[in-house]
Amino acid sequence: MDIIKDIEKMKIGKIEKNVSLKKYTTYKAGGIASIIVTPKDELKLIELLKYLKQNNIKYKILGNGSNLIFSDKLFSDVLIKLSFIDNCTINDTIVKAGAGCSLISVAMKASRMGLTGMEFATGIPGTIGGAVYMNAGAYKSDMGYIVSEVRALNDNLEIVTLYNKDLNFKYRSSFFQNHKNYICLEATMVLKKGDKNLIKQLIEDRKQKRIMTQPLNFPSAGSVFRNPDNDYAWRLIDVCGLKGYRIGDAEVSVKHANFIINKGNASGKDIHDLILFVKETVKKETGVDLKVEQEFVNWE
């Protein structure tokens, strides 16, 4: 059975073969993906998923790769990007955005229109779908505060609507993490009218703070560990003297201890091993078992 030829015949959309995952992850690390498919619309996505399920072919949805650590092995499952599902409309205070939309772009667009509630998202480099999946957040806010409903594919590849109460949003967690076969297609977000100048100033102030406190000039995937109750992961890592600690080209950032950065040509293994080393060291030195916020893929 030639999966790639079959998918090509179906005219699903864009197909890339034997692609370096460095191109598709913000860590700029990882092995080769056998195939990445970008369906041209929702109907083609459903057609592709039906084919994969009927033939028991494993697949994974890939957003901006801003929370993933791929191993350096060949990734032989089908990777699916939703980049073409990127329609975004704003009607009064209601924002509807496709799963493939850039979270930053949507947040900036809403903010420029004088809508408040998405300022927290203007520095998070994910997609709308990925942000809903992870319940992405910052500055004591997250997607759970603004998402009213989500259009999604369920286990049977039917399009369903899930409302905020169904989505089980918790800190960096959502319904989708416990229902892996569900796929977010579109999110509806309810914002409020605000003062354009105040919104712009808040975004600018936070941008300057990020530049001052985060290593934005190196590839990373943002915060590695969740903050434990009443404490900060960066503080615990710093207390253990791990700032600047390296494995290969992966380094615990000197600027922000909860960031691991790629200083040049870090492998997936360098990053993976450094994360586990930090986790083990903090547990041993402080007794706190930090929870990894990022996802390890293809390490079995």
C-alpha positions as CSV (number, residue, x, y, z in Angstrom):
1,M,0.0,0.0,0.0
2,D,1.5,3.4,-1.0
3,I,-0.1,5.9,1.3
4,I,1.5,8.9,-0.4
5,K,0.3,7.9,-3.9
6,D,-3.2,7.3,-2.5
7,I,-3.3,10.7,-0.9
8,E,-2.0,12.4,-4.0
9,K,-4.8,10.8,-6.1
10,M,-7.4,12.2,-3.7
11,K,-6.2,15.7,-4.4
12,I,-6.5,16.6,-0.7
13,G,-4.3,19.7,-0.9
14,K,-0.6,20.4,-0.3
15,I,1.7,17.4,0.2
16,E,5.3,17.5,1.4
17,K,7.5,14.4,1.5
18,N,10.6,13.7,3.7
19,V,10.5,17.2,5.4
20,S,12.9,18.2,8.2
21,L,10.8,19.0,11.3
22,K,13.3,21.8,12.0
23,K,11.2,23.7,9.5
24,Y,8.0,23.1,11.5
25,T,8.9,23.5,15.1
26,T,9.8,26.6,17.0
27,Y,12.7,24.7,18.6
28,K,14.1,24.2,15.1
29,A,14.9,20.6,16.1
30,G,13.7,17.0,15.3
31,G,14.0,14.4,12.7
32,I,12.4,13.9,9.2
33,A,8.6,13.6,8.7
34,S,7.7,11.1,6.0
35,I,4.7,13.2,4.9
36,I,2.9,16.4,5.8
37,V,-0.5,17.0,4.3
38,T,-2.3,20.4,4.4
39,P,-5.9,19.9,3.3
40,K,-7.4,22.7,1.2
41,D,-10.6,22.8,3.3
42,E,-12.7,21.0,6.0
43,L,-14.3,18.6,3.5
44,K,-10.9,17.5,2.2
45,L,-9.7,17.1,5.8
46,I,-12.7,14.8,6.6
47,E,-12.0,12.8,3.4
48,L,-8.3,12.4,4.4
49,L,-9.2,11.3,7.9
50,K,-11.7,8.8,6.6
51,Y,-9.0,7.2,4.4
52,L,-6.5,7.1,7.3
53,K,-9.0,5.6,9.8
54,Q,-10.2,3.0,7.3
55,N,-6.6,1.9,6.7
56,N,-5.6,2.1,10.4
57,I,-2.9,4.7,9.5
58,K,-1.7,6.9,12.5
59,Y,-1.8,10.6,12.1
60,K,-1.1,13.8,14.2
61,I,-2.4,17.3,13.8
62,L,0.4,19.9,13.7
63,G,-0.1,23.6,14.5
64,N,2.8,25.9,14.6
65,G,5.0,23.3,16.4
66,S,5.3,25.8,19.2
67,N,4.9,23.3,22.0
68,L,6.4,20.1,20.5
69,I,9.7,18.3,20.9
70,F,10.1,15.7,18.2
71,S,12.7,13.0,18.5
72,D,15.4,12.8,15.9
73,K,14.0,9.5,14.4
74,L,11.9,9.3,11.3
75,F,8.3,10.3,12.0
76,S,6.4,7.9,9.8
77,D,2.8,8.8,10.8
78,V,0.9,11.3,8.7
79,L,1.3,14.9,9.9
80,I,-1.7,17.1,9.1
81,K,-1.5,20.9,9.1
82,L,-4.7,23.0,9.1
83,S,-3.1,26.1,7.7
84,F,-5.8,26.5,5.0
85,I,-8.6,26.5,7.6
86,D,-7.8,30.1,8.3
87,N,-10.9,32.2,7.9
88,C,-11.3,35.0,10.5
89,T,-14.3,37.2,10.9
90,I,-15.1,39.9,13.5
91,N,-18.7,41.0,14.0
92,D,-19.2,43.5,16.8
93,T,-17.5,41.8,19.8
94,I,-17.6,38.2,18.3
95,V,-14.5,36.8,16.8
96,K,-14.7,33.6,14.7
97,A,-11.3,32.1,13.7
98,G,-10.3,28.9,11.9
99,A,-8.0,26.4,13.6
100,G,-5.2,27.3,11.2
101,C,-5.2,31.0,12.0
102,S,-2.2,32.5,13.7
103,L,-3.2,33.3,17.3
104,I,-1.0,36.4,17.3
105,S,-2.6,37.7,14.1
106,V,-6.1,37.2,15.4
107,A,-5.3,38.8,18.7
108,M,-3.6,41.8,17.0
109,K,-6.5,42.2,14.6
110,A,-9.1,42.3,17.4
111,S,-7.0,44.6,19.5
112,R,-6.6,47.1,16.6
113,M,-10.4,47.2,16.3
114,G,-10.6,48.2,19.9
115,L,-11.7,44.9,21.3
116,T,-10.2,43.9,24.7
117,G,-9.7,40.3,26.0
118,M,-7.1,38.9,23.7
119,E,-4.2,41.1,24.7
120,F,-2.6,38.1,26.6
121,A,-2.3,36.2,23.3
122,T,-0.4,38.8,21.3
123,G,2.9,37.1,22.2
124,I,2.0,33.4,21.9
125,P,3.2,31.9,18.7
126,G,0.6,29.2,18.1
127,T,-2.4,28.6,16.0
128,I,-6.0,29.1,17.2
129,G,-6.5,25.3,17.2
130,G,-3.3,24.7,19.2
131,A,-4.2,27.5,21.6
132,V,-7.6,25.9,22.3
133,Y,-6.1,22.4,22.7
134,M,-3.5,23.7,25.2
135,N,-5.7,26.4,26.7
136,A,-2.8,28.8,26.0
137,G,-2.5,31.7,28.3
138,A,-0.4,34.4,29.9
139,Y,-0.8,37.3,32.3
140,K,-3.4,35.4,34.4
141,S,-5.7,35.0,31.4
142,D,-6.2,32.2,28.9
143,M,-8.4,30.9,26.1
144,G,-10.9,29.5,28.6
145,Y,-11.9,33.1,29.5
146,I,-12.8,34.1,26.0
147,V,-13.8,31.0,24.0
148,S,-17.6,30.6,23.9
149,E,-17.8,27.7,21.6
150,V,-15.8,25.5,19.2
151,R,-16.7,23.7,16.0
152,A,-15.0,20.4,16.0
153,L,-14.8,17.0,14.4
154,N,-15.8,14.2,16.8
155,D,-14.7,10.5,16.8
156,N,-17.1,9.7,14.0
157,L,-15.8,12.6,11.9
158,E,-19.1,14.5,12.4
159,I,-19.0,18.3,12.8
160,V,-20.2,19.2,16.3
161,T,-20.4,22.3,18.4
162,L,-18.8,22.2,21.9
163,Y,-19.7,25.1,24.3
164,N,-17.4,26.6,26.9
165,K,-19.0,24.4,29.7
166,D,-18.2,21.3,27.6
167,L,-14.5,22.2,26.9
168,N,-13.3,21.7,30.5
169,F,-10.7,24.5,30.3
170,K,-8.3,24.4,33.2
171,Y,-4.7,25.6,33.6
172,R,-3.0,24.6,30.3
173,S,-5.6,21.9,29.8
174,S,-8.8,21.3,27.8
175,F,-11.3,18.7,26.7
176,F,-9.3,18.1,23.6
177,Q,-6.3,16.7,25.5
178,N,-8.4,13.9,26.9
179,H,-10.3,13.3,23.6
180,K,-7.4,13.0,21.1
181,N,-9.6,12.1,18.2
182,Y,-11.6,15.3,18.4
183,I,-10.2,18.1,16.2
184,C,-10.8,21.8,16.6
185,L,-11.9,23.4,13.4
186,E,-13.0,26.9,14.5
187,A,-13.3,28.9,17.7
188,T,-15.7,31.6,18.6
189,M,-14.4,34.1,21.1
190,V,-16.4,36.8,22.9
191,L,-14.5,40.0,23.6
192,K,-15.5,43.4,25.0
193,K,-15.2,46.9,23.6
194,G,-12.3,48.9,25.0
195,D,-10.1,51.9,24.5
196,K,-7.9,51.4,21.4
197,N,-5.1,53.5,22.9
198,L,-5.1,51.7,26.2
199,I,-5.1,48.3,24.5
200,K,-2.3,49.4,22.2
201,Q,-0.3,50.7,25.2
202,L,-0.8,47.5,27.2
203,I,0.3,45.3,24.3
204,E,3.4,47.5,23.7
205,D,4.3,47.5,27.5
206,R,4.1,43.7,27.6
207,K,6.1,43.3,24.4
208,Q,8.9,45.4,25.9
209,K,8.8,43.4,29.1
210,R,9.1,40.1,27.0
211,I,12.1,41.5,25.1
212,M,13.7,42.4,28.4
213,T,13.0,39.2,30.2
214,Q,12.7,36.4,27.6
215,P,15.4,35.0,25.2
216,L,13.4,35.8,22.0
217,N,16.5,35.9,19.8
218,F,16.9,32.1,20.1
219,P,14.6,29.2,19.0
220,S,12.5,27.9,21.9
221,A,9.0,26.8,22.7
222,G,8.3,29.3,25.5
223,S,7.8,28.1,29.1
224,V,8.9,24.5,29.5
225,F,7.3,23.8,32.9
226,R,3.9,24.7,34.4
227,N,4.1,27.0,37.4
228,P,3.4,25.0,40.6
229,D,0.8,26.3,43.1
230,N,1.9,29.6,44.7
231,D,5.4,29.5,43.1
232,Y,7.2,29.9,39.8
233,A,9.0,27.2,37.8
234,W,11.8,29.7,36.8
235,R,12.5,30.5,40.5
236,L,12.9,26.8,41.4
237,I,15.2,26.2,38.4
238,D,17.2,29.3,39.2
239,V,17.5,28.3,42.9
240,C,19.1,25.0,41.7
241,G,21.8,26.9,39.8
242,L,20.7,25.6,36.4
243,K,20.7,28.8,34.4
244,G,23.2,28.4,31.6
245,Y,23.3,24.6,32.0
246,R,23.8,22.9,28.6
247,I,23.4,19.6,26.9
248,G,24.8,19.8,23.4
249,D,23.4,23.0,21.9
250,A,20.3,23.0,24.2
251,E,20.7,25.5,27.1
252,V,18.6,26.6,30.1
253,S,18.3,30.3,29.3
254,V,20.4,32.7,31.4
255,K,17.7,35.3,30.7
256,H,14.7,33.2,31.8
257,A,15.2,29.9,33.6
258,N,11.9,28.4,32.4
259,F,13.0,28.7,28.8
260,I,15.2,26.1,27.1
261,I,16.8,27.5,23.9
262,N,18.5,26.2,20.8
263,K,21.9,27.8,20.8
264,G,22.7,26.6,17.3
265,N,22.1,23.0,16.2
266,A,20.5,21.4,19.2
267,S,19.0,17.9,18.5
268,G,15.6,16.8,19.7
269,K,17.5,14.5,22.1
270,D,19.6,17.5,23.5
271,I,16.4,19.3,24.4
272,H,14.6,16.2,25.6
273,D,17.5,15.2,27.9
274,L,17.9,18.8,29.2
275,I,14.2,19.0,30.2
276,L,14.4,15.7,32.0
277,F,17.6,16.7,33.7
278,V,16.1,20.0,35.0
279,K,12.9,18.2,36.1
280,E,15.0,15.6,38.1
281,T,17.3,18.2,39.6
282,V,14.5,20.4,40.8
283,K,12.7,17.4,42.3
284,K,15.9,16.3,44.1
285,E,16.9,19.7,45.4
286,T,13.5,21.2,46.2
287,G,11.0,18.3,46.4
288,V,8.8,19.9,43.7
289,D,7.9,17.7,40.8
290,L,7.6,20.2,37.9
291,K,5.1,19.3,35.2
292,V,6.3,19.6,31.6
293,E,4.1,21.9,29.6
294,Q,5.4,20.8,26.2
295,E,4.7,17.6,24.4
296,F,7.2,14.9,23.5
297,V,6.4,13.3,20.1
298,N,7.8,10.1,18.7
299,W,10.0,9.0,21.6
300,E,8.5,5.5,22.1
